[in-house]
Amino acid sequence: MTATAGAVRRSRPAAFVALTKPRIIELLLVTTVPTMIVAAGGLPPLSLIGATVAGGALAAAGANAMNMYIDRDIDPLMERTKGRPLVTGEIKPAEALAFALVLEAAAFAWLWGLVNLLSALLALSATLFYVFVYSIWLKRTSTRNIVIGGAAGAVPVLVGWSAVTGSLDWPPVILFAVIFYWTPPHFWALAIRHRADYRAAGIPMLPAVASLRATGLRILGYTLVLWALTIVFGPVAGMGALYMTAAAVAGAVFTALAADVLRRPQPAVAMRLFGWSITYVVVLFGAMAADELIRGGLDLSLS
């Protein structure tokens, strides 16, 4: 087994955990539980929340591991990815592939058995889209890679809604659009900082192939649509003042930071937007859940 010089050695379990990109999984699940609360009009049974979160985490972990397997040829070329387990040699490609497939099979069986078939199929569709449409096709061929590919990260809201209701409706569709439009400004802000990495790896991420002004314009445009969608979600889902205030204020901050990136397209400015974009999801979906629970009387029944 070879390892990248100077790489930090992990235990085997820690290396497999790193393969799943746990921080990305956390962010995906932040959108799932509040969606379930809105779908239920209050707190769903904790057993259902647990089953949905666990199944969603398994599905996302498998997809992320598959992504690392696919990107094992370009990850050594990028500063921010050269410490990944397949680059350091801590995990062999065949092991990573088998691990990813086992996780996906377990996720589908778990969601089907403990939640419902629709949720299992939606989670599987997200993985297939992320692997085949984004990782294998668009990431290496199109500047719209993260725009279209980001749809995979928006599926957890559909999984959360269908877990509670067994169907889909307009509120989860709008939430899907919210995450869909949130993803490009979130990721392009990070890509501004790492544009040299993407150029070195030959990946046509927008900031690596377009001017920073053009990138800033795209970021601001998507942010404005995102802000509008979060406001539209309020009356469609019957949200109250707490959510509407949070959506308005958080969206205003997001837009101001996006406009600042357009004015000053520098890595430090872009990273402030990237940092807020993560906080934004937590604030928006947290307010959504709190709004629903407070208006519903915060029923904490475990039934």
C-alpha positions as CSV (number, residue, x, y, z in Angstrom):
1,M,0.0,0.0,0.0
2,T,1.3,3.4,-1.0
3,A,0.6,6.7,0.7
4,T,0.9,10.3,-0.2
5,A,4.1,11.8,1.3
6,G,3.3,13.5,4.6
7,A,-0.3,12.3,4.6
8,V,-1.9,11.8,8.0
9,R,-2.5,8.2,8.6
10,R,-6.0,7.2,9.8
11,S,-7.3,4.0,11.3
12,R,-9.1,1.8,8.8
13,P,-12.6,2.6,10.2
14,A,-11.7,6.3,10.1
15,A,-10.6,6.0,6.5
16,F,-13.9,4.4,5.5
17,V,-15.8,7.1,7.3
18,A,-13.8,9.8,5.4
19,L,-14.8,8.0,2.2
20,T,-18.5,8.9,2.9
21,K,-17.9,12.7,3.2
22,P,-19.7,13.0,6.6
23,R,-19.9,16.8,6.5
24,I,-21.9,16.7,3.3
25,I,-24.2,14.0,4.8
26,E,-24.9,16.2,7.9
27,L,-26.0,19.1,5.6
28,L,-28.3,16.9,3.6
29,L,-30.0,15.6,6.8
30,V,-30.5,19.1,8.1
31,T,-33.0,19.5,5.3
32,T,-34.7,16.2,5.8
33,V,-36.1,16.4,9.3
34,P,-37.7,19.9,9.1
35,T,-39.3,18.8,5.9
36,M,-40.8,15.8,7.7
37,I,-42.1,18.1,10.5
38,V,-43.8,20.4,7.9
39,A,-45.3,17.3,6.1
40,A,-46.7,16.0,9.4
41,G,-47.9,19.3,10.6
42,G,-46.0,18.7,13.8
43,L,-43.4,16.2,15.1
44,P,-43.6,12.9,13.3
45,P,-43.0,9.7,15.3
46,L,-39.4,9.7,16.4
47,S,-39.0,6.1,15.1
48,L,-39.9,7.3,11.6
49,I,-37.5,10.2,11.9
50,G,-34.7,7.9,13.0
51,A,-35.4,5.4,10.2
52,T,-35.6,8.1,7.5
53,V,-32.4,9.8,8.7
54,A,-30.5,6.6,9.0
55,G,-31.6,5.4,5.5
56,G,-30.8,8.8,4.0
57,A,-27.4,8.8,5.6
58,L,-26.6,5.4,4.2
59,A,-27.7,6.4,0.7
60,A,-25.7,9.6,0.8
61,A,-22.7,7.8,2.2
62,G,-22.8,5.3,-0.6
63,A,-23.1,8.0,-3.2
64,N,-20.2,9.9,-1.8
65,A,-18.0,6.8,-1.6
66,M,-18.8,6.1,-5.2
67,N,-17.9,9.6,-6.2
68,M,-14.5,9.2,-4.6
69,Y,-14.0,6.0,-6.5
70,I,-14.8,7.7,-9.8
71,D,-12.6,10.7,-9.0
72,R,-9.6,8.8,-7.8
73,D,-7.7,9.8,-11.0
74,I,-8.2,13.6,-10.5
75,D,-8.2,13.9,-6.7
76,P,-4.4,13.7,-6.5
77,L,-4.2,16.8,-8.7
78,M,-6.2,18.9,-6.4
79,E,-4.9,20.4,-3.2
80,R,-8.2,20.1,-1.2
81,T,-8.7,16.4,-2.3
82,K,-5.2,14.9,-2.2
83,G,-5.7,13.7,1.3
84,R,-8.7,11.5,0.5
85,P,-8.4,7.8,1.4
86,L,-8.1,6.5,-2.2
87,V,-5.3,9.0,-2.9
88,T,-3.3,8.2,0.2
89,G,-3.7,4.4,-0.4
90,E,-5.4,3.8,2.9
91,I,-8.3,2.1,0.9
92,K,-8.0,0.2,-2.3
93,P,-10.4,1.1,-5.2
94,A,-12.0,-2.3,-5.2
95,E,-12.7,-1.9,-1.5
96,A,-14.2,1.5,-1.9
97,L,-16.5,0.3,-4.7
98,A,-17.7,-2.7,-2.7
99,F,-18.2,-0.5,0.3
100,A,-20.3,2.0,-1.7
101,L,-22.5,-0.7,-3.3
102,V,-23.1,-2.4,0.1
103,L,-24.2,1.0,1.6
104,E,-26.6,1.6,-1.3
105,A,-28.1,-1.8,-1.1
106,A,-28.5,-1.4,2.7
107,A,-30.0,2.0,2.3
108,F,-32.6,0.8,-0.2
109,A,-33.6,-2.2,1.9
110,W,-33.7,-0.1,5.1
111,L,-35.9,2.6,3.6
112,W,-38.2,0.2,1.9
113,G,-38.6,-2.0,5.0
114,L,-38.8,0.8,7.6
115,V,-40.2,3.8,5.8
116,N,-41.8,3.1,2.4
117,L,-41.0,2.2,-1.2
118,L,-41.4,5.7,-2.6
119,S,-38.7,7.1,-0.2
120,A,-36.4,4.2,-1.1
121,L,-36.8,4.8,-4.8
122,L,-36.2,8.6,-4.4
123,A,-33.0,8.0,-2.4
124,L,-31.8,5.5,-5.0
125,S,-32.6,8.0,-7.8
126,A,-30.5,10.6,-6.1
127,T,-27.6,8.3,-6.0
128,L,-27.9,7.2,-9.6
129,F,-28.2,10.8,-10.7
130,Y,-25.2,11.9,-8.6
131,V,-23.0,9.0,-9.9
132,F,-23.9,8.8,-13.5
133,V,-25.2,12.3,-14.5
134,Y,-22.9,14.4,-12.3
135,S,-19.8,12.4,-11.4
136,I,-19.3,10.5,-14.6
137,W,-20.7,12.8,-17.2
138,L,-21.3,16.5,-16.3
139,K,-18.5,17.1,-13.9
140,R,-15.8,16.6,-16.5
141,T,-17.6,18.0,-19.5
142,S,-19.8,21.0,-18.7
143,T,-19.7,24.3,-16.9
144,R,-23.3,23.5,-15.8
145,N,-22.0,20.5,-13.9
146,I,-22.9,21.6,-10.5
147,V,-26.1,23.3,-11.7
148,I,-27.7,20.2,-13.0
149,G,-25.8,17.7,-10.8
150,G,-26.9,19.6,-7.7
151,A,-30.4,18.2,-8.2
152,A,-29.1,15.0,-6.4
153,G,-28.6,17.0,-3.2
154,A,-32.1,18.4,-3.4
155,V,-33.8,14.9,-3.2
156,P,-33.6,14.5,0.6
157,V,-36.5,16.9,1.0
158,L,-38.5,14.7,-1.3
159,V,-37.5,11.7,0.8
160,G,-38.5,13.4,4.0
161,W,-41.9,14.5,2.7
162,S,-42.7,11.1,1.2
163,A,-41.6,9.3,4.4
164,V,-44.4,11.0,6.2
165,T,-47.1,11.2,3.6
166,G,-46.3,8.4,1.2
167,S,-46.7,10.8,-1.7
168,L,-45.4,14.2,-3.0
169,D,-47.0,17.6,-3.2
170,W,-46.2,21.2,-4.2
171,P,-44.4,22.1,-0.9
172,P,-41.7,19.5,-1.3
173,V,-41.3,20.4,-5.0
174,I,-40.7,24.0,-4.0
175,L,-38.2,22.9,-1.3
176,F,-36.5,20.8,-4.0
177,A,-36.2,24.0,-6.1
178,V,-34.8,25.9,-3.1
179,I,-31.9,23.4,-2.6
180,F,-31.5,23.2,-6.4
181,Y,-30.9,27.0,-6.6
182,W,-28.9,27.2,-3.4
183,T,-26.3,24.7,-4.6
184,P,-24.6,26.7,-7.4
185,P,-23.9,29.9,-5.4
186,H,-22.8,27.7,-2.4
187,F,-20.4,25.6,-4.5
188,W,-19.2,28.3,-6.9
189,A,-18.2,30.4,-3.9
190,L,-15.9,27.5,-2.8
191,A,-14.7,27.0,-6.3
192,I,-13.5,30.6,-6.6
193,R,-11.0,29.8,-3.8
194,H,-10.0,26.5,-5.5
195,R,-10.2,27.5,-9.1
196,A,-6.5,26.7,-9.6
197,D,-7.2,23.1,-8.4
198,Y,-10.0,22.7,-10.9
199,R,-7.8,24.0,-13.7
200,A,-5.1,21.6,-12.8
201,A,-7.5,18.7,-12.9
202,G,-9.1,19.8,-16.1
203,I,-12.6,20.2,-14.4
204,P,-14.7,22.9,-16.1
205,M,-16.1,24.3,-12.9
206,L,-17.5,27.7,-13.7
207,P,-14.9,29.9,-11.8
208,A,-12.0,27.9,-13.5
209,V,-13.2,28.5,-17.1
210,A,-15.1,31.8,-16.9
211,S,-14.2,35.2,-15.5
212,L,-14.8,35.9,-11.9
213,R,-17.2,38.7,-12.9
214,A,-19.3,36.2,-14.9
215,T,-19.2,33.8,-12.0
216,G,-20.3,36.6,-9.6
217,L,-23.2,37.5,-11.9
218,R,-24.4,33.8,-11.9
219,I,-24.0,33.6,-8.2
220,L,-26.2,36.7,-7.7
221,G,-28.8,35.5,-10.2
222,Y,-29.2,32.1,-8.6
223,T,-29.3,33.7,-5.1
224,L,-32.2,36.1,-6.1
225,V,-34.2,33.1,-7.5
226,L,-33.4,31.2,-4.3
227,W,-34.7,34.1,-2.1
228,A,-37.9,34.3,-4.1
229,L,-38.5,30.6,-3.8
230,T,-38.1,30.6,-0.1
231,I,-40.8,33.4,0.1
232,V,-43.1,31.5,-2.2
233,F,-42.8,28.4,0.0
234,G,-44.4,30.2,2.9
235,P,-48.0,30.6,1.7
236,V,-47.8,27.3,-0.3
237,A,-46.9,25.4,2.8
238,G,-49.0,27.5,5.2
239,M,-46.0,28.7,7.1
240,G,-46.3,31.4,9.8
241,A,-44.5,34.7,10.7
242,L,-41.4,33.0,12.2
243,Y,-40.5,31.2,9.0
244,M,-41.4,34.2,6.7
245,T,-39.2,36.5,8.8
246,A,-36.3,34.1,8.8
247,A,-36.6,33.6,5.0
248,A,-36.7,37.3,4.3
249,V,-33.8,38.2,6.6
250,A,-31.6,35.2,5.8
251,G,-32.2,35.7,2.1
252,A,-31.3,39.4,2.3
253,V,-28.0,38.5,4.0
254,F,-27.3,35.9,1.3
255,T,-28.1,38.4,-1.5
256,A,-25.9,41.1,0.1
257,L,-23.0,38.6,0.4
258,A,-23.5,37.5,-3.2
259,A,-23.5,41.1,-4.4
260,D,-20.3,41.6,-2.5
261,V,-18.7,38.7,-4.5
262,L,-19.8,40.4,-7.7
263,R,-18.2,43.7,-6.6
264,R,-15.1,42.0,-5.2
265,P,-14.6,38.5,-6.6
266,Q,-11.8,37.6,-4.3
267,P,-11.3,34.2,-2.5
268,A,-11.8,35.7,1.0
269,V,-15.0,37.4,0.0
270,A,-16.3,34.3,-1.7
271,M,-15.5,32.2,1.4
272,R,-17.6,34.5,3.5
273,L,-20.5,33.7,1.2
274,F,-19.7,30.0,1.3
275,G,-19.7,30.0,5.1
276,W,-23.0,31.9,5.3
277,S,-24.5,29.5,2.7
278,I,-24.1,26.6,5.2
279,T,-25.5,28.7,8.1
280,Y,-28.3,29.8,5.8
281,V,-29.6,26.2,5.3
282,V,-29.5,25.6,9.0
283,V,-31.3,28.9,9.8
284,L,-34.0,28.5,7.0
285,F,-34.9,24.9,7.8
286,G,-34.5,25.4,11.5
287,A,-37.0,28.3,11.3
288,M,-39.3,26.1,9.2
289,A,-39.3,23.4,11.8
290,A,-39.7,25.8,14.7
291,D,-42.5,27.6,13.0
292,E,-44.5,24.4,12.5
293,L,-43.9,23.0,15.9
294,I,-44.8,26.3,17.7
295,R,-48.0,26.7,15.8
296,G,-48.8,23.1,16.3
297,G,-48.4,23.3,20.1
298,L,-45.1,21.4,20.1
299,D,-46.6,17.9,20.6
300,L,-43.7,15.6,21.5
301,S,-45.7,12.4,21.4
302,L,-43.6,9.4,20.5
303,S,-46.5,7.6,18.9
